Amino acid sequence: MYHPALFKGMNVVVTGGGRGIGLEVARQFLDCGARVLVHMGRTIAADRPEFLDLAAAEGRAFLAAADFVADGGVERLADVARSRFDSVDVLVNNAGTMVGRFPAADLTDEQYRTVVQLNQTSVVEMTRTMLPLLRKGTRPAIVNTVSISARMGGSPGSSIYSATKAFVATYSKALARELAPDGIRVNCVSPGTITTDFHERYSTPEKLEATRKTIPLGRLGTAEDCAPAYLFLASHALSGYITGQVLEVNGGQLIC
C-alpha cells in the first residue's frame, strides 16, 4: 500500500467503480487521502461495500450512477463531477465489459454498437468532458483501463471487445502527446486474467484453469494486484516522467 497521504486533498474520478478492479482502485485512492467520485455503474447497488458509505459520510467519497450505453449517460456523470469538484487531478476511465461473447458471423449491429459505445466511445466522451477540470488540476493524470486482449486478440467471441481495448491503448498514446503541453499525463493499465465477476460471467472454470497454467507466476491475478498500478501511474511523485505507456499486469502471461 502506498503512503496514506499520497493523494491527500486531490480529486479523483473513477468510472466503473462499482465492482472488481474499479472498486479496488477507488478504495486505494480513498486510503491514500483522495476525494473520489465513484461511478457505480447504471445503479448504486444496495449491497455496496461499507467503506464506500463510511467515506461518503466523511465527505471523501461521492457515489454516482450513470448508464454509459444510454444517450447522455456520460454527460450525466460529468454533471455530477462538475457539481462536486472545481478541478480534477486524476481521471480513471475504467468502465467497460465484454457485454457478451459474440461470434463474428452472428454479431448484430446492436451488439456491435453496445460494445463499442461502452468500451470505446464512452472513454472518448468522458475524457472530453473532464478535460476542462483536468486542466485546472494539480499535475493531472489520466489512467485508462485496457486489456491483455488488446495485444493478444482475445478468445473466441471477444473480437470487438478486444479491438475496442486496442483503440483505447492507441488513443491514449496519441492523447499523451497532445496533452503533454498542458502537463496532463496519459497512461494505461492492461490487466491480464483477473479473478473478478468479469470472468465469472464470460469464462468457464476450465478455460480459466487452462489459462492459469500458462502464467509464469502460477496464478490468476486479483483486483488487489492491479490497483497499485493505477495509483503509480496517477502519482506525479512516482511516475511524473511517464506518459503514453501501457503497463501490463498479467503475472508474466505475455512472455509465454
Protein Blocks (a to p, Z undefined) as FASTA:
>chain_A
ZZfklmgoiacddehilgcjllmmmmmmmmnopacdddebjbdcfkbcfklmmmmmnopa
ccddddfkbghklmmmmmmmmmmpmbdfbdcdfbccehiacdfklocfklmmmmmmmmmm
mmmmmmmmmmmmmmmmghiaddddddfklmnopaehilmmmmmmmmmmmmmmmmmmmmmm
nopacddddddddddfklmmmpcfklmmmmmmmpmnlpacdfklmmmmmmmmmpmklmmm
gghiacddehhmmmZZ
